[in-house]
Amino acid sequence: MKTRYFSIFAVLLLALVALLGTSATALAQVDRPKSDTISLATFSKDSLGFQLQDFGTLNSGQTECHTIFFQNKTSSVVVIKSVRGDGFTATAIPTLPIVLLQNEIVSLTNLCFTGGNSTYATVYGYLSVGYTVNQTDYVISAKTLGHQVPDTLLNKPCVTMTLDNNVFGPIIMDGDVSHTVTITSNRHESIVINQQTDSIHADDAAFHITGITFPYTLSALEVKTFTITFSPRSNVPNVVYRYVGNLRFYAANCSEPSFDLIGVAIPPTDPNTPTDLNAGTTDVLAMISDNTVTTQTFNFKNSGSTNLKITGVSLKNGKSFAITDIQPSNTLPFTLTPGQSMSVTLTMTTVTNGVYYDEVIITAEAGIISMNFELQGLRTNGTAGVNTNATGLQNVSIYPNPSHGDVSVAMPGIRNARIEVLDVLGKVIASTTASDLWNWKSTAPAGTYVVHVSGTDASGKAFQSYDRFIIEK
């Protein structure tokens, strides 16, 4: 490189250059990704022009970068102050500001174009460089263009999500059952995902999320999986055995997919702790088995202050359950004194894994008093939770029960069901047709009612049930 001779002014300028940490010697050219499309950008204070940089045709997500070189063609010292890209990404290579002497060349910036971020075939932009000559500011712009394949991903929601099963359970209370959520980004830029959980007639603490922390930033085209676990617990103040929650994900300028999370849980029943004999009880009797046939004895206690004459013990339908023994006597009637207990031994016969339903009906005083206990049996095949699809949940659940008016009737797997609500006299007070779930805003007075559901399951088999619930005011 030839030797330069400088005046006193030039010596002072070199001192300034050293202070800025920038070499005043000509910078050698570096390897360029597309050397056949790179041209030397030149400029002068008297002749400002556009030099076209063509980035070729790129597919969605592809990035092409060019190294742009500038040469000082003025008769003075040039100080470059800024580099900016419009429509393209410009990254300065040296630390700005930089001082260029006459004819000096510098690799000033990497200019990058990414295809597939719009539906236009050609994208135009500018590289703007701000500089000073003799204390006068100038800006030079180099025109750039890139050709791209239209991004078909833009026709999709920015995020798509799948849940392998939105029904959690059936499960025994104090157990756990999990399902996997997959979030897929359909964009080439990052997306911040937030999460919100709402619950309806449920303990929202029963659902837990692991494997992700919100807010979460999805990178371009990232596929992220995490786990939702249903963990109902029997030590909550109000034990409910069916949970319905809503899990919503949201991000700026994105669609808002959400899931209705249904959790089915059976409260544990302690056979050794007597259940009070009370009319209108909402206690649930639970049987758990991993065999086709199981037997369990339930105890009941006269918790009143007078004698109770037991005149009948029966099942509502007796399809999967049978009464095999009654104590203190299989011969009815018999009398229970205050505090005295009786027992009913039941046998459950199951065909497949899942939940089985019935009611134990104990009548007293020649049928004047009727005590109905909901009976649920769960065959688990040796596990606490059963991942059951919709066709396996051929049952009806009513919640909350008791209710203050708003009642939800869940019928997973039941299609085009005819639903009727009957009062104690058998009069139909409400009717509708629904699938899977019906929400009823009742104005009926306090009392006991029956929901009659008839329809077909996913396999086309006929289904029918009668379920009792209570409205309290």
MARLUM-434003 format. One record per residue (C-alpha): residue in one letter; z, y negated, x negated. Coordinates in Angstrom, 1 decimal, padded with zeros to 4 digits, m for minus. Layout:
<recs>
gutor_z_y_x
a_Z_Y_X $
...
</recs>
This chain:
<recs>
gutor_z_y_x
m_000.0_000.0_000.0 $
k_m001.0_m003.4_m001.5 $
t_001.6_m005.8_m002.7 $
r_002.2_m008.9_m000.6 $
y_003.2_m012.3_m002.0 $
f_005.3_m014.5_000.2 $
s_006.4_m018.1_000.2 $
i_010.0_m019.1_000.5 $
f_009.5_m018.9_004.3 $
a_008.4_m015.3_003.9 $
v_011.4_m014.5_001.8 $
l_013.7_m015.9_004.6 $
l_011.7_m013.8_007.1 $
l_012.2_m010.6_005.2 $
a_015.9_m011.3_005.1 $
l_015.7_m011.6_008.9 $
v_013.8_m008.3_009.1 $
a_016.5_m006.6_007.0 $
l_019.1_m008.0_009.3 $
l_017.4_m006.5_012.3 $
g_017.2_m003.1_010.5 $
t_013.4_m002.9_010.8 $
s_011.0_m002.2_008.0 $
a_008.3_m004.8_007.3 $
t_006.0_m002.3_005.7 $
a_003.2_m000.8_007.7 $
l_004.3_002.3_009.7 $
a_002.3_005.4_009.2 $
q_000.7_007.0_012.3 $
v_002.5_010.1_013.7 $
d_001.0_013.1_015.4 $
r_m000.1_012.4_018.9 $
p_m000.2_015.0_021.7 $
k_m003.8_014.0_022.7 $
s_m005.3_012.4_019.6 $
d_m008.8_012.4_021.2 $
t_m007.6_010.2_024.0 $
i_m005.4_007.8_021.9 $
s_m006.9_004.5_020.9 $
l_m005.4_001.8_018.7 $
a_m004.0_m001.0_020.8 $
t_m004.7_m004.4_019.3 $
f_m003.9_m007.9_020.5 $
s_m003.9_m011.5_019.4 $
k_m002.5_m014.7_020.9 $
d_m006.0_m016.0_021.6 $
s_m007.5_m012.9_023.0 $
l_m005.4_m010.9_025.4 $
g_m007.2_m007.9_026.9 $
f_m006.7_m004.5_028.7 $
q_m007.0_m001.3_026.9 $
l_m007.4_001.7_029.2 $
q_m005.3_004.8_028.5 $
d_m006.6_007.8_030.5 $
f_m004.1_010.7_030.9 $
g_m006.5_013.2_032.4 $
t_m005.8_015.5_035.3 $
l_m002.3_017.0_035.6 $
n_m000.8_019.5_038.0 $
s_002.5_018.9_039.9 $
g_005.4_018.6_037.5 $
q_003.2_018.4_034.4 $
t_003.9_015.5_032.0 $
e_001.5_014.0_029.5 $
c_002.7_011.5_026.8 $
h_000.6_009.2_024.5 $
t_001.9_007.4_021.5 $
i_000.7_003.8_021.7 $
f_000.1_001.9_018.4 $
f_000.0_m001.8_018.1 $
q_m001.4_m003.9_015.2 $
n_m000.7_m007.6_014.5 $
k_m004.1_m009.3_014.4 $
t_m002.7_m012.8_014.5 $
s_m002.3_m015.2_011.5 $
s_001.4_m015.4_012.1 $
v_004.5_m013.2_012.3 $
v_005.0_m011.5_015.6 $
v_008.4_m010.5_017.1 $
i_008.1_m007.8_019.8 $
k_010.9_m008.1_022.3 $
s_010.3_m005.8_025.2 $
v_008.3_m002.7_026.3 $
r_008.0_m001.9_030.0 $
g_006.0_000.6_032.0 $
d_004.9_000.1_035.6 $
g_003.9_003.3_037.3 $
f_004.4_005.2_034.1 $
t_007.4_005.9_031.8 $
a_007.5_003.8_028.6 $
t_010.1_004.7_025.9 $
a_010.3_002.4_022.9 $
i_010.2_004.3_019.6 $
p_011.7_001.7_017.3 $
t_014.8_m000.4_018.0 $
l_013.8_m003.7_019.6 $
p_013.3_m006.5_018.6 $
i_010.8_m005.6_015.9 $
v_009.0_m007.9_013.4 $
l_005.3_m007.3_012.6 $
l_003.6_m009.1_009.7 $
q_m000.1_m009.8_009.5 $
n_m002.2_m006.6_010.1 $
e_000.9_m004.5_010.2 $
i_000.7_m001.4_012.5 $
v_003.6_000.1_014.4 $
s_003.9_003.1_016.7 $
l_005.6_001.1_019.5 $
t_006.1_003.4_022.4 $
n_005.6_006.8_024.1 $
l_003.9_006.3_027.4 $
c_004.3_009.3_029.8 $
f_002.6_010.2_033.1 $
t_003.9_013.0_035.4 $
g_001.6_014.5_037.9 $
g_002.3_015.6_041.4 $
n_004.7_012.9_042.5 $
s_002.4_011.4_045.2 $
t_m000.5_012.5_047.3 $
y_m002.9_010.1_045.6 $
a_m005.5_011.6_043.3 $
t_m005.5_008.7_040.8 $
v_m002.4_006.7_039.8 $
y_m002.8_003.3_038.1 $
g_m000.2_001.5_036.0 $
y_000.4_m000.9_033.2 $
l_002.2_m001.0_029.9 $
s_003.6_m004.5_029.4 $
v_004.7_m005.7_025.9 $
g_006.5_m009.0_025.5 $
y_006.3_m010.7_022.1 $
t_006.8_m014.1_020.4 $
v_004.4_m016.0_018.1 $
n_005.6_m019.2_016.6 $
q_008.4_m019.5_019.1 $
t_005.9_m019.1_022.0 $
d_006.3_m016.1_024.4 $
y_003.4_m013.9_025.4 $
v_002.9_m010.7_027.4 $
i_000.1_m008.3_026.9 $
s_m000.7_m005.5_029.4 $
a_m002.5_m002.3_028.7 $
k_m004.0_m000.7_031.8 $
t_m003.3_003.0_032.3 $
l_m004.4_005.7_034.8 $
g_m003.8_009.3_035.5 $
h_m005.4_011.9_037.7 $
q_m003.2_014.4_039.5 $
v_m003.4_017.3_041.9 $
p_m001.7_016.4_045.2 $
d_001.9_017.7_045.5 $
t_002.0_020.2_048.4 $
l_005.8_020.3_048.0 $
l_006.0_016.8_049.6 $
n_005.0_018.5_052.8 $
k_008.3_020.4_052.8 $
p_011.8_019.1_053.4 $
c_013.2_017.8_050.1 $
v_015.8_020.6_050.3 $
t_015.7_024.0_052.0 $
m_018.7_026.2_052.5 $
t_019.3_029.8_053.6 $
l_022.5_031.6_054.5 $
d_022.4_035.4_054.4 $
n_024.5_035.7_057.5 $
n_026.2_033.0_059.5 $
v_028.5_035.5_061.3 $
f_031.6_036.2_059.1 $
g_033.2_039.4_060.1 $
p_034.6_041.0_062.1 $
i_037.5_041.0_059.8 $
i_041.2_041.8_060.0 $
m_043.4_038.6_059.8 $
d_044.5_038.0_056.2 $
g_041.4_039.6_054.8 $
d_038.3_037.9_053.3 $
v_034.5_038.2_053.9 $
s_031.9_036.2_052.0 $
h_028.2_035.2_052.4 $
t_025.8_033.5_050.0 $
v_024.1_030.2_050.5 $
t_020.9_029.3_048.6 $
i_019.8_025.7_048.2 $
t_016.2_025.1_046.9 $
s_014.9_021.8_045.7 $
n_011.3_021.0_046.7 $
r_011.1_017.9_044.6 $
h_010.2_017.1_041.0 $
e_013.0_014.5_040.8 $
s_016.8_015.2_041.0 $
i_018.6_015.2_044.3 $
v_022.3_014.6_044.9 $
i_023.7_016.9_047.6 $
n_026.9_016.2_049.5 $
q_028.8_018.5_051.8 $
q_030.9_018.0_054.9 $
t_032.8_020.6_057.0 $
d_033.6_020.1_060.6 $
s_035.3_022.6_062.9 $
i_035.3_023.2_066.6 $
h_038.3_024.9_068.2 $
a_039.1_026.4_064.8 $
d_041.2_026.1_061.7 $
d_038.7_024.6_059.3 $
a_040.8_025.8_056.3 $
a_039.6_029.3_057.1 $
f_036.3_028.7_055.3 $
h_036.2_028.2_051.5 $
i_033.3_027.3_049.1 $
t_033.1_028.7_045.6 $
g_030.4_028.4_042.9 $
i_029.6_024.8_043.5 $
t_031.3_021.4_043.4 $
f_030.2_018.6_045.6 $
p_028.6_016.2_045.1 $
y_026.1_018.3_043.2 $
t_022.9_017.2_041.5 $
l_020.0_019.5_042.0 $
s_017.5_019.2_039.2 $
a_013.8_019.3_039.8 $
l_012.8_022.5_041.7 $
e_016.2_024.0_041.1 $
v_017.5_027.0_043.1 $
k_021.3_026.9_043.4 $
t_023.4_029.7_045.0 $
f_027.0_029.6_046.0 $
t_029.5_031.5_048.2 $
i_031.2_030.7_051.5 $
t_034.3_032.9_052.2 $
f_036.0_033.3_055.6 $
s_039.7_033.8_055.0 $
p_041.6_033.7_058.3 $
r_045.4_033.8_057.9 $
s_048.0_034.9_060.4 $
n_050.7_032.4_059.1 $
v_049.0_029.4_060.6 $
p_050.9_027.7_063.4 $
n_048.4_028.7_066.1 $
v_046.7_032.0_065.4 $
v_043.2_032.1_066.7 $
y_041.0_035.1_066.1 $
r_037.5_033.5_066.4 $
y_036.5_030.5_064.3 $
v_033.5_028.3_064.8 $
g_032.8_025.7_062.1 $
n_029.9_023.5_061.1 $
l_028.8_023.1_057.5 $
r_026.5_020.2_056.8 $
f_024.7_019.2_053.6 $
y_023.2_015.8_053.2 $
a_021.4_013.7_050.6 $
a_019.8_010.3_050.6 $
n_016.2_010.3_052.1 $
c_016.5_014.0_052.8 $
s_016.7_016.2_055.9 $
e_020.2_017.3_056.9 $
p_020.3_021.1_057.3 $
s_023.5_022.5_058.7 $
f_024.9_025.9_059.6 $
d_027.2_026.9_062.4 $
l_029.7_029.3_060.8 $
i_031.1_031.9_063.1 $
g_034.1_033.8_061.9 $
v_035.5_036.7_063.9 $
a_039.0_037.9_063.0 $
i_041.5_040.3_064.7 $
p_045.2_039.4_064.4 $
p_047.3_042.2_062.9 $
t_049.5_044.0_065.4 $
d_052.8_045.4_064.3 $
p_053.3_048.6_066.4 $
n_057.0_048.5_065.6 $
t_057.5_045.1_067.0 $
p_057.6_045.2_070.8 $
t_055.3_042.8_072.7 $
d_057.0_041.0_075.6 $
l_056.0_042.1_079.1 $
n_054.8_038.7_080.5 $
a_052.2_038.0_083.1 $
g_049.4_035.8_081.7 $
t_050.0_036.8_078.1 $
t_047.4_036.0_075.5 $
d_048.6_038.5_072.9 $
v_045.9_040.7_071.3 $
l_046.5_044.4_070.6 $
a_044.6_045.4_067.5 $
m_043.6_048.9_066.2 $
i_042.1_049.3_062.8 $
s_040.4_052.5_061.5 $
d_037.8_053.8_059.1 $
n_037.4_057.0_061.1 $
t_035.6_057.9_064.2 $
v_038.9_058.7_066.0 $
t_042.2_057.0_065.5 $
t_045.5_056.8_067.4 $
q_048.1_054.1_067.6 $
t_051.2_053.4_069.6 $
f_052.1_050.0_070.9 $
n_055.6_048.9_072.1 $
f_056.4_046.6_075.0 $
k_059.8_045.1_075.9 $
n_061.3_043.8_079.1 $
s_062.2_040.4_077.9 $
g_063.4_039.2_081.3 $
s_066.9_039.2_082.7 $
t_066.3_041.7_085.6 $
n_065.1_045.2_085.9 $
l_061.4_045.8_085.7 $
k_059.9_048.7_087.6 $
i_056.7_049.9_085.9 $
t_054.3_051.3_088.5 $
g_051.0_051.6_086.5 $
v_049.5_051.7_083.0 $
s_045.7_051.8_082.8 $
l_042.6_050.6_080.9 $
k_040.1_048.1_082.1 $
n_037.0_050.2_081.4 $
g_038.1_053.1_079.2 $
k_034.8_053.4_077.4 $
s_036.1_053.7_073.8 $
f_039.8_053.9_074.4 $
a_042.0_056.4_076.2 $
i_045.8_056.5_077.0 $
t_047.3_059.7_075.6 $
d_051.1_059.0_076.1 $
i_053.5_056.7_077.8 $
q_057.2_056.5_077.0 $
p_060.0_056.7_078.2 $
s_058.1_058.9_080.6 $
n_054.5_059.9_081.5 $
t_055.7_060.1_085.1 $
l_055.4_056.8_086.9 $
p_057.2_054.8_088.1 $
f_060.1_054.2_085.8 $
t_062.5_051.3_085.4 $
l_063.1_049.1_082.3 $
t_066.4_047.4_082.1 $
p_066.5_043.9_080.4 $
g_065.8_044.4_076.6 $
q_064.6_048.0_077.1 $
s_061.2_048.9_075.6 $
m_058.4_051.2_076.5 $
s_055.4_052.5_074.5 $
v_051.7_053.2_075.2 $
t_049.8_055.5_072.8 $
l_046.1_054.9_072.6 $
t_043.2_056.8_071.1 $
m_040.1_054.9_069.9 $
t_036.8_056.8_069.6 $
t_034.0_054.9_067.7 $
v_030.4_055.6_067.0 $
t_029.5_052.8_064.5 $
n_031.3_050.2_062.5 $
g_032.1_047.1_064.5 $
v_034.5_045.7_067.1 $
y_035.3_047.6_070.4 $
y_036.9_045.8_073.4 $
d_039.1_046.8_076.4 $
e_042.2_045.7_078.1 $
v_045.6_047.5_078.6 $
i_046.8_046.7_082.1 $
i_050.5_047.2_082.9 $
t_051.6_046.7_086.5 $
a_055.1_046.4_087.9 $
e_056.8_046.2_091.2 $
a_054.1_048.1_093.1 $
g_051.3_045.9_091.7 $
i_053.0_042.5_092.4 $
i_053.0_041.8_088.7 $
s_050.0_042.5_086.5 $
m_050.2_042.1_082.7 $
n_046.8_042.3_080.9 $
f_046.7_042.7_077.1 $
e_043.4_042.3_075.3 $
l_042.7_045.3_073.2 $
q_040.4_045.1_070.2 $
g_039.5_048.0_067.8 $
l_037.8_047.6_064.5 $
r_036.1_050.3_062.6 $
t_035.7_049.1_059.1 $
n_034.4_052.1_057.1 $
g_037.2_051.6_054.6 $
t_036.8_047.8_054.0 $
a_038.8_044.9_055.4 $
g_035.7_043.0_056.5 $
v_032.5_044.2_058.1 $
n_029.3_042.3_057.6 $
t_027.7_042.7_061.0 $
n_024.4_041.3_062.2 $
a_023.9_039.9_065.6 $
t_022.9_043.2_067.2 $
g_026.2_044.8_066.1 $
l_028.2_042.1_067.9 $
q_027.7_043.2_071.4 $
n_030.8_041.5_072.8 $
v_032.0_038.4_074.4 $
s_034.7_036.1_073.1 $
i_036.2_033.2_075.0 $
y_037.9_030.3_073.1 $
p_040.2_028.5_073.2 $
n_042.2_030.8_075.4 $
p_044.3_029.3_077.0 $
s_042.1_026.2_077.4 $
h_042.7_022.8_078.8 $
g_039.2_022.7_080.3 $
d_036.5_022.9_077.7 $
v_035.6_026.6_077.3 $
s_033.2_028.3_074.9 $
v_031.8_031.7_075.7 $
a_030.3_033.4_072.5 $
m_027.9_036.3_073.1 $
p_026.4_037.1_069.6 $
g_023.3_039.2_070.0 $
i_023.1_038.8_073.8 $
r_019.9_037.3_075.1 $
n_019.1_035.6_078.4 $
a_022.6_036.4_079.7 $
r_023.6_035.7_083.3 $
i_027.0_034.1_083.2 $
e_029.3_033.7_086.2 $
v_032.9_032.3_086.3 $
l_035.0_033.8_089.1 $
d_038.4_032.6_090.3 $
v_041.3_035.0_091.3 $
l_039.7_035.5_094.8 $
g_036.4_036.6_093.3 $
k_034.6_033.4_094.2 $
v_031.9_032.2_091.8 $
i_032.8_028.7_090.7 $
a_030.2_028.3_087.9 $
s_027.0_030.1_086.8 $
t_024.3_029.6_084.2 $
t_021.9_031.4_081.9 $
a_022.3_031.3_078.1 $
s_021.9_033.2_074.9 $
d_024.5_033.6_072.1 $
l_026.7_030.7_073.2 $
w_027.6_028.8_076.3 $
n_029.9_025.7_076.3 $
w_031.5_024.9_079.7 $
k_033.2_021.6_080.4 $
s_035.4_022.8_083.3 $
t_037.0_020.7_086.0 $
a_038.6_023.8_087.6 $
p_042.4_023.7_088.2 $
a_044.9_025.5_086.1 $
g_044.9_029.3_086.7 $
t_043.4_032.6_085.6 $
y_039.6_033.1_085.7 $
v_037.1_035.8_084.8 $
v_033.8_035.4_083.0 $
h_031.1_038.0_084.0 $
v_028.3_038.3_081.5 $
s_025.2_040.4_082.0 $
g_022.1_040.5_079.8 $
t_020.4_042.5_077.1 $
d_021.1_042.8_073.4 $
a_018.6_042.5_070.6 $
s_017.6_046.1_070.9 $
g_016.8_045.7_074.6 $
k_019.8_047.6_075.9 $
a_021.6_046.3_079.0 $
f_025.0_044.7_078.4 $
q_027.7_043.7_080.8 $
s_031.3_042.5_080.4 $
y_034.2_041.0_082.4 $
d_036.7_038.9_080.4 $
r_039.7_037.0_081.5 $
f_040.8_033.6_080.4 $
i_043.4_031.0_081.4 $
i_043.1_027.2_082.0 $
e_046.2_025.1_081.5 $
k_046.6_021.5_082.6 $
</recs>
